[in-house]
Every structure is written in structure tokens, then in C-alpha cells.
């Protein structure tokens, strides 16, 4: 079962850009972990403090290994140096995944392969 992690957090005091720069190597290293399909921390262009988190893991077991591992602990430690606030990050079990665009190239909100 695929697991998604999505959410936001804020870096007060104008520290966001430096925090993202300081954690870039950890993001890159995490992408090499077993079962990591996507892993990104990105700045919200409409805010000077907000950062978006998006992760996609192949399984709960792969996510559990990540959360118990050194890259996660290092990321937490680095983020705490910047005093993150207003953390709202959730995990989601994915029951069905399909493209937004159907075979004719039309964007679809419904799940058309069921």
C-alpha cells in the first residue's frame, strides 16, 4: 500500500531559505532510501515562512524504516535549529492511484479506471 505524507510548517524569522538549503543534502539522501518514491520540501511562493512537505512511500514498512533511520533524525535535528512552528503534516493510505488525464488527454476529477 502506498503512503503519502503531506503538510505544511513555518520557519519564523526569515530562516526558511537557509533551512531548506541546509537540509537539501538530507532530502537527496532520503530519496535513495528503499521505497522512497518522492520526497520534497519546498517553499510556498506566497509566504515568506511556509514550507510544503510531500513524500510518497511504497509501503508502511518503508516509511517506518525511514522514521527509525538516521536521515529522519538528522532532518528533525536540523529543522529544530530553525524553530519550526505551526506544523500540520499528515499521512494518507492510498487505495487507488491513476493519472489526472484520461487517455484522450482530458483532466478528470473522477476515478475513471474503476
Steps between C-alpha positions, in 0.01 A plus 500: 500500500634840403527762775499876441628759745379856438487817700641837592725657757634848559847637558475824700750783476590472134686171544314293241742532209801419717321205659412357158858548381640337813276194461534453122760224535273313745214524250725359228624219726146410606396461136742210481333305779312182422139573409540878472315598184484878557642720773500879485495804725410815309446867571152647457545792257209687662652496851837593647479231769294204372651180366316207343593140567414222255614140525390182323604163643447159342386347828436558870809290570719726284364808676558335839862427407544863396348632825732274702805592295785748513382730218171567678674566832751730331218689323311546828812627672576747222142626483488556877799733467271731304208494745226362278142598586144411402583149381209328328622183332280195439536153351257343255438142388451489125227262388513587130738699284445602142596790273314830505476491120300227326619330179352785294700758697205643696551588868263297717401532866322163501680168518443366153686166514280339767 
